[in-house]
Amino acid sequence: MKIIFLNDLRKIPTIQKQLFLKKSIFINLENFYMNEELDANIKQLRINDLLSKDEMSQFKNFFLQTLLNLSQQINAPWWAAYNFTSKNPLSSPLYQNMLYLMCINKIMASNTAEAIFIYCSDNNFINILKKTFHKKALIINKTKRSFSLYNRFKCAPILTNVIFLIRILRRMFLSKKNLSFPQNTKSATIIKSLILPSSFQKNEEYRDLYFHNLLENTPNLSQVLILVNVLNHFKSYLSKIKHSNHSGHQIYPLEYFLTVKDIVNLFLNQIYEYFHVFIKYQNSIPNISFENFNLKTTLIHTLYKELNSNQWLKNLTFFYATKNLSQEIKIKKFIYPFENRSSERLCIKALKHYSPNTSIEGYQHASIHQEHLNFIMLQDEHKITPLPHKIWTTGTWPKEYFIQKGNFPKNLLGIGGALRQNFTEQTQAKKIKKYKIFTIGIVLASGEFEYIGLISFLNQISALKQYRIIIRPHPEISFDVIRPHFKHLNFNFTIDGEIPIEEFLNKIDLIVYASTTVSFEAIFKGIPALCIHYENCLNLDPLFKNNDLKWDIFKPSDFIKSIDEIENLNEEIITKRTQQVRTFISNYFSPMPMELKQNFLL
């Protein structure tokens, strides 16, 4: 068997001739939809073609059990700093890499082809596959490689991590120089949040991404301190933070609470962790087998790559900043957007050790999709996982999901209500007797990865030319970031990301999406939705539990068929389905009671 990696389809005919291949299989592991015409001797497969629903379910259970076993077996102080330990497939490539390897092994075991062409330009995955299959197959790498100075620089992890620590040190000095901590603050409620462009309004007033409605209803802001993670443009945001602090807020980047000693410890901890990866973990981690296929090599490689990526160090900064803050003042309550990520767990670990009387509360702030494995606990897993004392959900449905599907303890959960979403009976549904689709709204979210995947899928649908298309990018990510990836698009469109969401929804007859929660707002108004499943194996649809006004699109030919089905619905069915949708969403996002809103931060 031959496994051939490439990122240029034009090479396939030449490779076929050189290797005398008569029967091959082609799979695409990139994040865009591919529907190219290939040679008749090449069978094109998607990951979803290779695995049944039962097999996918078995693999997810295996993945969850594997990580639980590792957490129980490995007694290392900073194990939780690895992103893959949170189990979220979007935080680490471990889940997808394991799944891809298993599928490739399944193809090889079937002996139905002489070669497997894999469209992939991820050199990390190529290296993993080489180590895994070097005894079973001839690995041929025909990808175009970039030998830029930047790529060579990334291959020097010690150097990049030292530079990262220097950046943290610079941020620390800038924070302490520009901001001052009020001496009269002896105790406070801490909000952990994030700084993005939308965190500041045009007048530069601060608007918290998660807890703005709570802060509006808090009479004494001096009792609330906001600990923020600034992703980039640190110096620019620091001046805005300084302006907001003069207006009554208390906002501090997490680097403000770091010390030089902490940064030295970060470096020493990482050196010590390299020792763990190269020596201890190699011997202490047992073989990880799924259907007699060993995946230990993948795990070790992921450990090494995550340790080199700076994210491991970044997660540790949350621990040290929370620890120092808890020693600076008495933290009455620590509130954060609950996603069960590594950085959250390290904050909890610091609080439970250094500030044991602090009430730690997580707020489930957004929708849930099937790939949120970080929201699933196996039996007794909650006993070894750093969790808050209380998790507030946006409504009844998420609470029941956490209990029944996620296996979270009942006493850990409470219904808080929606802070960022507003679904009430006063929001009128469109009065529709018959659907007629003229204008389609395409809503993008989740970053460049989704932009490319969704647009490349839609670019295969020639019938889109007959509709008016409005694209609404995510507020933080310009549509321009993906223009270099497409020589041309096969449909005309306008971009309308500045207008209020209500105005946008009033313009469209159909919404097209992959993961955005705008889909909830659309169907709540009676607007039908098409969910595009462009990804090979991840289902990011937040509406996966409701299909009343939503149609799943797995291949381009499904698109027009679904529109025909929508336009053939009669008034009785439309009314019934709209009522069912509104009931479902009202249970998903219920309004937060005013009494709870006023006391949440106290």
Wavefront OBJ file of the C-alpha trace (Angstrom):
o trace
v 0.000 0.000 0.000
v 1.178 3.515 -0.856
v 0.039 6.656 0.956
v 0.632 9.801 -1.074
v 0.251 13.287 0.410
v -0.300 16.199 -1.945
v -1.821 19.673 -2.017
v -2.033 20.045 -5.792
v -4.512 17.850 -7.701
v -2.652 18.414 -10.981
v 0.074 16.075 -9.731
v -2.220 13.037 -9.567
v -2.018 11.929 -13.249
v 1.783 12.129 -13.213
v 2.015 10.163 -9.946
v -0.379 7.527 -11.305
v 1.823 6.996 -14.343
v 5.063 6.962 -12.374
v 3.756 4.377 -9.871
v 1.595 2.412 -12.362
v -1.503 2.849 -10.212
v -4.753 1.364 -11.489
v -7.003 1.608 -8.443
v -6.738 4.370 -5.812
v -8.732 6.165 -3.141
v -8.750 9.938 -2.604
v -9.625 11.675 0.683
v -9.527 15.374 1.503
v -8.390 16.331 5.018
v -8.446 20.083 4.467
v -11.268 22.244 5.820
v -12.815 23.124 2.458
v -15.303 21.171 0.408
v -13.822 19.550 -2.690
v -15.871 18.278 -5.610
v -13.241 17.994 -8.323
v -13.486 15.601 -11.249
v -10.906 12.869 -10.705
v -9.720 9.958 -12.800
v -12.237 7.104 -13.143
v -9.763 4.820 -11.343
v -9.811 7.037 -8.243
v -12.640 6.731 -5.743
v -13.230 9.907 -3.744
v -14.323 9.440 -0.109
v -15.179 11.714 2.789
v -14.489 10.777 6.390
v -18.247 10.571 6.935
v -18.420 7.925 4.169
v -16.049 5.709 6.110
v -17.748 5.759 9.496
v -21.314 4.942 10.470
v -23.071 6.877 13.235
v -22.479 3.953 15.594
v -18.759 3.888 14.762
v -18.494 7.653 15.341
v -20.270 7.262 18.663
v -17.925 4.419 19.660
v -14.898 6.504 18.734
v -16.114 9.489 20.795
v -16.628 7.232 23.811
v -13.153 5.776 23.291
v -11.646 9.267 23.085
v -13.403 10.425 26.267
v -12.430 7.268 28.160
v -8.815 7.517 26.984
v -8.428 11.070 28.283
v -10.110 10.176 31.571
v -7.744 7.216 32.033
v -4.729 9.413 31.310
v -5.889 12.079 33.777
v -6.239 9.406 36.451
v -2.879 7.761 35.696
v -0.626 10.771 35.169
v 0.129 12.655 38.342
v 1.831 15.671 36.776
v 1.254 19.191 38.199
v 0.632 20.900 34.850
v -1.151 18.146 32.912
v -4.304 20.309 32.788
v -2.383 22.996 30.846
v -2.510 20.858 27.689
v -5.478 21.949 25.586
v -6.380 18.415 24.513
v -7.194 17.511 28.145
v -10.306 19.714 27.861
v -11.563 17.226 25.195
v -12.743 20.002 22.883
v -11.894 19.001 19.252
v -11.667 22.700 18.333
v -9.006 23.399 20.979
v -6.575 20.698 19.888
v -6.022 18.573 16.744
v -5.700 15.351 18.781
v -9.303 14.218 18.238
v -9.267 14.746 14.479
v -5.777 13.300 14.048
v -6.796 10.123 15.866
v -9.972 9.884 13.807
v -8.145 10.405 10.495
v -5.535 7.771 11.352
v -8.233 5.291 12.266
v -10.011 5.894 8.933
v -6.796 5.494 6.940
v -6.082 2.271 8.804
v -9.590 1.073 7.936
v -8.988 1.749 4.216
v -5.662 -0.082 4.349
v -7.233 -3.079 6.083
v -9.893 -3.353 3.371
v -7.245 -3.923 0.632
v -9.532 -2.327 -1.953
v -6.914 -0.004 -3.460
v -3.235 0.165 -4.345
v -2.799 3.708 -3.023
v -4.445 6.393 -0.927
v -4.131 9.977 -2.152
v -4.508 12.359 0.815
v -5.085 16.037 0.153
v -3.397 17.631 3.156
v -0.749 20.281 3.741
v -0.411 19.832 7.517
v 3.181 18.687 8.002
v 2.461 17.813 11.632
v -0.148 15.263 10.601
v 2.097 13.947 7.811
v 4.844 13.315 10.379
v 2.388 11.545 12.694
v 1.224 9.304 9.864
v 4.788 8.474 8.873
v 5.602 7.353 12.411
v 2.371 5.355 12.667
v 2.400 3.558 9.309
v 6.079 3.415 8.319
v 6.073 -0.397 8.644
v 2.772 -0.906 6.820
v 2.980 1.465 3.866
v 5.234 3.497 1.628
v 4.685 7.162 2.560
v 5.248 9.625 -0.276
v 5.054 13.345 0.404
v 4.341 15.402 -2.719
v 3.137 18.550 -0.985
v 4.590 21.894 -1.887
v 6.757 23.093 0.956
v 7.407 26.659 1.941
v 10.943 27.357 3.095
v 10.200 30.867 4.332
v 12.156 32.341 7.202
v 8.935 32.390 9.253
v 8.404 28.633 8.843
v 12.019 27.921 9.753
v 11.606 30.128 12.814
v 8.552 28.110 13.917
v 10.716 24.989 13.869
v 12.838 26.389 16.722
v 10.418 25.920 19.664
v 12.798 26.947 22.453
v 13.501 30.225 20.686
v 9.826 30.949 19.971
v 8.880 30.188 23.573
v 11.600 32.489 24.913
v 10.292 35.263 22.660
v 6.761 34.526 23.878
v 7.922 34.922 27.497
v 9.628 38.200 26.599
v 6.289 39.387 25.168
v 4.565 38.416 28.425
v 7.250 40.321 30.353
v 6.725 43.393 28.165
v 2.956 43.191 28.698
v 3.506 42.939 32.432
v 5.664 46.096 32.545
v 3.285 48.039 30.256
v 0.286 47.072 32.414
v 1.941 48.114 35.670
v 3.169 51.355 34.098
v -0.202 52.437 32.699
v -2.647 51.064 35.263
v -2.822 51.359 39.022
v -4.580 49.104 41.488
v -6.744 51.002 44.004
v -5.234 50.682 47.462
v -8.645 50.783 49.171
v -9.846 47.623 47.359
v -9.731 44.868 49.964
v -12.287 42.489 48.452
v -14.119 42.159 45.145
v -16.039 39.943 42.777
v -13.827 38.903 39.868
v -15.129 38.528 36.319
v -12.873 36.650 33.915
v -13.434 37.895 30.375
v -11.912 38.495 26.942
v -10.935 41.616 24.998
v -11.850 41.823 21.309
v -12.617 44.818 19.049
v -16.320 44.672 19.975
v -15.394 45.060 23.664
v -15.264 48.821 23.139
v -17.953 51.006 21.607
v -17.292 53.918 19.263
v -16.973 56.260 22.239
v -14.405 53.781 23.668
v -16.708 52.818 26.534
v -16.223 49.220 27.680
v -18.920 46.684 26.844
v -18.184 43.226 28.238
v -18.607 40.424 25.703
v -20.298 38.096 28.185
v -21.553 40.035 31.202
v -22.501 43.519 29.937
v -26.117 43.186 31.099
v -24.959 42.224 34.581
v -22.540 45.153 34.835
v -25.322 47.524 33.734
v -27.422 46.388 36.687
v -24.621 46.550 39.272
v -24.948 49.691 41.421
v -21.360 49.606 42.721
v -18.789 48.832 40.002
v -15.948 49.405 42.464
v -16.801 46.001 43.958
v -16.272 44.259 40.594
v -12.843 43.656 39.066
v -12.634 42.413 35.460
v -9.654 40.166 34.670
v -9.226 40.115 30.891
v -7.283 38.117 28.346
v -6.069 40.428 25.568
v -5.395 38.334 22.469
v -3.525 40.915 20.384
v -2.932 44.657 19.827
v -2.098 44.838 23.516
v -0.757 48.382 23.647
v -3.740 49.795 21.756
v -6.241 48.063 24.021
v -4.311 49.078 27.114
v -5.039 52.749 26.420
v -8.751 51.936 26.022
v -8.711 49.963 29.270
v -7.093 52.931 31.008
v -9.839 55.228 29.672
v -12.566 52.824 30.869
v -11.006 52.580 34.325
v -11.235 56.369 34.629
v -14.967 55.970 33.880
v -15.581 53.661 36.818
v -14.641 50.172 35.646
v -11.795 48.126 37.107
v -10.324 46.227 34.156
v -6.900 44.570 34.303
v -5.079 42.338 31.811
v -4.048 39.084 33.450
v -0.381 40.056 32.858
v -0.868 42.911 35.358
v -0.872 40.356 38.166
v 2.240 38.487 37.020
v 5.728 38.980 38.437
v 9.228 38.450 37.071
v 9.460 35.415 39.353
v 6.335 33.956 37.682
v 7.856 34.343 34.232
v 11.045 32.596 35.378
v 8.843 29.809 36.792
v 7.012 29.543 33.484
v 10.299 28.930 31.714
v 11.506 26.407 34.306
v 8.158 24.584 34.282
v 8.335 24.216 30.535
v 11.888 22.832 30.629
v 10.740 20.366 33.284
v 7.727 19.423 31.129
v 10.002 18.678 28.167
v 11.686 16.137 30.424
v 8.268 14.605 31.145
v 7.362 14.358 27.449
v 10.654 12.893 26.247
v 11.323 10.505 29.126
v 8.525 10.008 31.646
v 5.443 10.083 29.381
v 7.068 7.882 26.762
v 7.341 5.116 29.359
v 4.369 5.788 31.637
v 1.653 6.239 29.008
v 0.302 2.806 28.026
v -0.577 1.780 24.477
v -3.812 3.424 23.377
v -5.631 1.005 21.090
v -8.928 1.336 19.270
v -10.018 -1.763 17.349
v -6.459 -3.149 17.668
v -4.970 0.047 16.241
v -2.382 1.786 18.441
v -2.710 5.577 18.715
v -0.018 6.259 21.333
v 2.327 7.855 18.773
v -0.343 10.446 17.992
v -0.748 11.374 21.634
v 3.002 11.770 22.269
v 3.334 13.906 19.140
v 0.412 16.087 20.299
v 2.007 16.543 23.719
v 5.201 17.736 22.085
v 3.457 20.078 19.604
v 1.212 21.658 22.235
v 4.190 22.210 24.515
v 5.892 24.028 21.636
v 2.883 26.108 20.623
v 2.998 28.760 23.417
v -0.564 27.854 24.397
v 0.682 25.608 27.206
v 2.599 28.570 28.633
v -0.367 30.887 28.073
v -2.636 28.579 30.056
v -0.150 28.617 32.948
v -0.252 32.431 33.055
v -3.919 32.140 34.078
v -2.852 30.056 37.096
v -0.171 32.484 38.252
v -2.288 35.602 37.658
v -5.251 34.136 39.590
v -2.957 32.979 42.399
v -1.365 36.437 42.778
v -4.712 38.223 42.586
v -6.122 35.991 45.338
v -3.165 36.990 47.533
v -3.651 40.677 46.695
v -7.331 40.923 47.729
v -10.104 38.770 49.129
v -12.022 37.290 46.180
v -15.647 36.914 47.251
v -16.851 35.453 43.968
v -15.097 34.407 40.739
v -17.376 34.398 37.671
v -16.341 33.294 34.207
v -17.830 32.112 30.874
v -17.955 28.346 31.332
v -16.510 26.296 28.461
v -14.566 23.760 30.561
v -11.267 24.762 28.920
v -7.750 24.259 30.255
v -7.276 27.926 31.181
v -10.481 27.843 33.271
v -9.393 24.704 35.107
v -6.064 26.305 36.023
v -7.839 29.370 37.435
v -10.033 27.048 39.525
v -6.996 25.080 40.660
v -5.321 28.298 41.871
v -8.473 29.529 43.639
v -9.220 26.281 45.443
v -5.652 26.170 46.753
v -4.977 29.831 47.554
v -8.502 31.189 48.133
v -10.632 28.248 49.315
v -13.519 30.436 50.516
v -14.119 31.986 47.086
v -17.418 31.076 45.431
v -16.515 29.965 41.873
v -19.342 30.237 39.338
v -19.356 29.435 35.617
v -21.860 30.816 33.145
v -22.737 28.725 30.068
v -23.065 31.682 27.751
v -23.677 30.240 24.281
v -25.191 27.331 22.407
v -24.070 23.696 22.507
v -23.182 21.477 19.550
v -22.432 17.772 19.240
v -18.666 18.258 19.219
v -18.659 19.946 22.628
v -17.041 16.899 24.187
v -15.754 19.278 26.873
v -19.361 19.331 28.135
v -19.475 15.557 28.576
v -18.276 13.805 31.722
v -17.892 10.099 32.179
v -18.921 8.482 35.448
v -17.146 10.045 38.451
v -15.011 12.247 36.173
v -16.290 15.331 37.988
v -14.443 14.112 41.096
v -11.015 14.629 39.495
v -11.858 17.608 37.267
v -11.442 21.196 38.554
v -15.021 22.484 38.298
v -16.792 25.568 39.675
v -19.150 25.401 42.639
v -22.045 26.408 40.368
v -22.730 26.387 36.632
v -25.504 28.710 35.462
v -27.139 27.765 32.156
v -29.022 29.931 29.668
v -32.208 27.908 30.112
v -33.939 24.633 30.927
v -32.762 22.723 27.831
v -28.993 23.269 28.410
v -29.379 22.332 32.083
v -31.057 19.037 31.185
v -28.380 18.420 28.520
v -25.583 18.861 31.065
v -27.283 16.448 33.464
v -28.517 13.744 31.065
v -25.901 13.823 28.295
v -23.010 15.470 30.119
v -23.328 13.526 33.393
v -22.762 16.672 35.463
v -23.990 16.493 39.095
v -27.489 18.010 39.415
v -26.547 20.152 42.415
v -23.847 21.844 40.314
v -26.353 23.319 37.857
v -28.805 26.187 37.999
v -30.859 28.076 35.419
v -29.447 31.565 35.094
v -30.961 32.789 31.845
v -29.696 34.378 28.660
v -27.582 37.518 28.974
v -26.519 37.964 25.350
v -29.626 36.591 23.620
v -33.115 38.093 23.738
v -35.894 35.670 22.840
v -39.279 36.764 24.192
v -42.870 36.521 23.037
v -42.599 40.209 22.109
v -40.227 39.189 19.277
v -42.750 38.679 16.515
v -42.451 35.871 13.999
v -42.876 36.792 10.352
v -46.419 36.164 9.145
v -45.750 33.688 6.367
v -48.398 31.731 4.506
v -46.042 30.348 1.887
v -42.262 30.471 1.650
v -40.793 32.030 -1.486
v -37.028 32.366 -1.449
v -35.579 35.457 -3.150
v -32.885 36.639 -0.718
v -30.467 34.321 1.078
v -28.433 35.439 4.078
v -25.098 33.656 4.653
v -23.879 34.114 8.226
v -20.236 33.350 9.037
v -18.716 32.595 12.431
v -15.878 30.734 14.200
v -12.991 32.171 12.210
v -11.116 31.718 8.953
v -11.463 27.923 9.143
v -15.266 28.162 8.813
v -15.139 31.003 6.292
v -13.123 28.901 3.841
v -15.088 25.712 4.456
v -18.545 27.230 4.096
v -17.785 29.472 1.111
v -15.932 26.709 -0.795
v -18.974 24.452 -0.313
v -21.399 27.117 -1.563
v -19.101 27.871 -4.501
v -20.031 24.436 -5.894
v -23.715 25.431 -6.209
v -24.258 27.064 -9.587
v -27.954 27.739 -8.843
v -26.974 30.376 -6.255
v -26.663 32.838 -9.150
v -30.448 33.119 -9.306
v -30.735 34.457 -5.738
v -29.830 37.702 -4.046
v -27.022 36.832 -1.601
v -26.145 38.842 1.513
v -23.062 37.737 3.480
v -22.831 38.691 7.137
v -19.265 38.105 8.449
v -18.462 37.684 12.125
v -17.985 41.138 13.755
v -14.362 40.288 14.628
v -13.266 38.763 11.305
v -13.320 40.570 7.958
v -14.446 38.673 4.867
v -11.267 39.936 3.191
v -9.148 37.369 5.045
v -10.356 34.601 2.709
v -10.367 36.431 -0.634
v -6.816 35.159 -1.474
v -8.115 31.567 -1.191
v -10.600 31.999 -4.059
v -9.717 33.033 -7.601
v -13.401 33.697 -8.213
v -16.775 32.982 -6.654
v -19.603 31.551 -8.730
v -22.268 33.776 -7.193
v -22.775 37.499 -6.716
v -23.146 38.878 -3.203
v -23.128 41.937 -1.014
v -21.543 42.168 2.440
v -23.704 43.599 5.194
v -22.110 43.195 8.590
v -22.697 46.616 10.109
v -26.489 46.723 10.374
v -28.320 45.417 13.490
v -29.177 41.732 13.392
v -32.926 42.488 13.445
v -32.621 44.591 10.294
v -30.522 41.891 8.604
v -33.106 39.193 9.364
v -35.909 41.372 7.990
v -34.076 41.491 4.635
v -33.723 37.733 4.092
v -36.028 34.816 3.267
v -33.568 32.036 4.148
v -30.494 31.792 6.381
v -27.448 29.650 5.510
v -24.947 28.860 8.278
v -22.561 26.312 9.743
v -22.275 27.124 13.445
v -23.609 30.591 14.300
v -26.248 31.194 16.971
v -27.845 33.742 14.617
v -29.601 30.625 13.317
v -31.658 30.614 16.555
v -32.740 34.208 16.006
v -33.694 33.462 12.400
v -35.901 30.428 13.029
v -37.427 32.144 16.092
v -38.794 34.688 13.599
v -39.992 31.861 11.301
v -37.147 32.163 8.779
v -36.081 28.710 7.492
v -32.428 27.681 7.867
v -29.976 25.525 5.935
v -27.053 24.135 7.944
v -24.006 23.414 5.755
v -21.929 20.426 6.870
v -18.719 21.213 4.976
v -16.418 19.586 7.516
v -15.217 16.007 7.209
v -16.066 14.855 10.697
v -17.150 17.707 12.994
v -20.808 18.668 13.336
v -20.834 22.214 14.707
v -24.557 22.830 14.277
v -25.999 24.442 17.450
v -29.488 23.435 16.243
v -28.657 19.731 16.087
v -31.591 18.937 18.392
v -34.240 20.753 16.362
v -35.169 20.264 12.697
v -38.552 21.996 12.571
v -37.348 24.880 10.395
v -33.822 23.634 9.706
v -32.521 21.417 6.897
v -29.109 19.708 6.943
v -27.018 20.044 3.773
v -24.251 17.453 3.345
v -23.551 17.872 -0.377
v -24.172 20.716 -2.854
v -26.955 18.830 -4.662
v -29.009 18.879 -1.415
v -29.189 22.675 -1.453
v -31.794 23.292 -4.158
v -33.748 20.164 -3.173
v -34.160 21.607 0.319
v -35.244 25.003 -1.003
v -37.894 23.231 -3.131
v -39.075 21.369 -0.028
v -39.256 24.627 1.946
v -41.250 26.395 -0.771
v -43.744 23.504 -0.879
v -44.668 23.736 2.818
v -48.270 24.836 3.398
v -49.436 27.492 5.876
v -50.612 24.962 8.490
v -47.221 23.201 8.611
v -45.326 26.526 8.684
v -47.415 27.797 11.622
v -47.092 24.525 13.561
v -43.330 24.279 13.047
v -42.786 27.936 13.939
v -44.655 27.452 17.231
v -42.576 24.343 18.025
v -39.353 26.221 17.270
v -40.311 29.148 19.504
v -41.093 26.786 22.391
v -37.757 25.000 21.963
v -35.746 28.233 21.853
v -37.623 29.756 24.806
v -36.497 26.741 26.866
v -32.954 27.130 25.510
v -32.583 30.870 26.154
v -34.880 32.085 28.918
v -34.677 35.669 30.236
v -32.598 36.079 33.394
v -34.853 37.150 36.296
v -34.168 40.736 37.400
v -33.558 39.673 41.014
v -30.858 37.197 39.940
v -29.401 39.767 37.538
v -29.050 42.329 40.322
v -27.490 39.859 42.778
v -25.386 37.780 40.393
v -22.217 39.768 40.977
v -22.701 40.333 44.718
l 1 2 3 4 5 6 7 8 9 10 11 12 13 14 15 16 17 18 19 20 21 22 23 24 25 26 27 28 29 30 31 32 33 34 35 36 37 38 39 40 41 42 43 44 45 46 47 48 49 50 51 52 53 54 55 56 57 58 59 60 61 62 63 64 65 66 67 68 69 70 71 72 73 74 75 76 77 78 79 80 81 82 83 84 85 86 87 88 89 90 91 92 93 94 95 96 97 98 99 100 101 102 103 104 105 106 107 108 109 110 111 112 113 114 115 116 117 118 119 120 121 122 123 124 125 126 127 128 129 130 131 132 133 134 135 136 137 138 139 140 141 142 143 144 145 146 147 148 149 150 151 152 153 154 155 156 157 158 159 160 161 162 163 164 165 166 167 168 169 170 171 172 173 174 175 176 177 178 179 180 181 182 183 184 185 186 187 188 189 190 191 192 193 194 195 196 197 198 199 200 201 202 203 204 205 206 207 208 209 210 211 212 213 214 215 216 217 218 219 220 221 222 223 224 225 226 227 228 229 230 231 232 233 234 235 236 237 238 239 240 241 242 243 244 245 246 247 248 249 250 251 252 253 254 255 256 257 258 259 260 261 262 263 264 265 266 267 268 269 270 271 272 273 274 275 276 277 278 279 280 281 282 283 284 285 286 287 288 289 290 291 292 293 294 295 296 297 298 299 300 301 302 303 304 305 306 307 308 309 310 311 312 313 314 315 316 317 318 319 320 321 322 323 324 325 326 327 328 329 330 331 332 333 334 335 336 337 338 339 340 341 342 343 344 345 346 347 348 349 350 351 352 353 354 355 356 357 358 359 360 361 362 363 364 365 366 367 368 369 370 371 372 373 374 375 376 377 378 379 380 381 382 383 384 385 386 387 388 389 390 391 392 393 394 395 396 397 398 399 400 401 402 403 404 405 406 407 408 409 410 411 412 413 414 415 416 417 418 419 420 421 422 423 424 425 426 427 428 429 430 431 432 433 434 435 436 437 438 439 440 441 442 443 444 445 446 447 448 449 450 451 452 453 454 455 456 457 458 459 460 461 462 463 464 465 466 467 468 469 470 471 472 473 474 475 476 477 478 479 480 481 482 483 484 485 486 487 488 489 490 491 492 493 494 495 496 497 498 499 500 501 502 503 504 505 506 507 508 509 510 511 512 513 514 515 516 517 518 519 520 521 522 523 524 525 526 527 528 529 530 531 532 533 534 535 536 537 538 539 540 541 542 543 544 545 546 547 548 549 550 551 552 553 554 555 556 557 558 559 560 561 562 563 564 565 566 567 568 569 570 571 572 573 574 575 576 577 578 579 580 581 582 583 584 585 586 587 588 589 590 591 592 593 594 595 596 597 598 599 600 601 602
